[in-house]
Amino acid sequence: MHLRDVDTLDATRTYWVPAVVAPVRDWGGMPTCRKGARFMVDRRTLQPSRDAFEAFDSKASCLQWIMRHRAELNRNMSGAQVHAVALDEWILGLA
């Protein structure tokens, strides 16, 4: 799914996404980014993304996905921690 498709989601539900914050400037997970830049995780590439994401119906299912892919996520996003965040809060910059 991409951010441009977010309006196709049910607005009465909360969706959860794996997200990460760049721990340093020019972070290896996303070169040229600034420290504190926020990204979602693209489920196909297991890389940080500004646009592509996987939406989960519950925080628990998002956390299960993160745990299932933790080795690859740690390798691809060294130095950063992947968290489950509410999609609406992420879009608004609250998470």
N, C-alpha and C positions, 0 to 999 in steps of 0.2 A: 504494500500500500504506500501511497505517496501523500504528502500534505495536501496536494491539490484535490485528493479524493476524500478528505476528511468530512466533507459535507454529506457524504453518502452513509456515514455512520448514524446510528440511532442516537439522537440528542438527549434522550431521557436516560441513557445508561452511562456509566463511567467505564472508560477503557484504560488499560494500563499498557505502558510501553517500557522497554529497557532503554535506559538513558545513561549518559556519562558526561562528566565535566572535565575539560582539559586541565590537567594538574599544573602545567607549565606552558609558557610561550613556546611556539614551534614544537609542540608535543609530537612524538613519533607516530601516534595514532592518527593525527591530522596535521601534517606539516603546514606551516604558515598561520596557524590559528593563534589566538591570543589566550593567555591564561584565563581560565574561568569560562571559556566558550562552551556552550551546551550543545550536545548532539544526541540524537537517538541512535539506536543500533539497527543496521540493516540486517535482516535475518538471512538473506542470501549470502552476503559477503562476510558477515560477522565483523563488520568495520563500522566506525562512527559515520553517521550520515546527517546531513541537514534536512533531508527530504524523505528518504525511504525509511519505513519502520514496520514493525509487526505489532498489531493491536491485539491485546488479550482481553478476555471478558472479566477476568478477576486478577487481583494482585497475586494471589497464590499461583495461578497458572503462569503468570509472567515470571515470578520468582523460580518456578520449576524449570522454565525454559532457560533462564540465566544459569541456574545450577547445572543443567544438562550440558551447557556449552561453555562452562566456566574456564576450562583449559584453553580453548581457542580464543575466548574473549580476553583472558589475561595475556595471551601471547600477542594478540592484535592491538591491545590497548594497555600496554605496559605502563604501570604507575598510576592508573586510574581505576576507580571502582564503578562497576555497572550497578545501577539501582533500578527498581521498578517504580515508576512515577505515573500519576494520573495524566493521561494525554491532554485533557483540557487545561490542567495546571501548567503542563510543560509549554503548551502553545501560548498561554498568557504570561509566561516567564516567572511563574510562581514556584516552580519546582526545578 
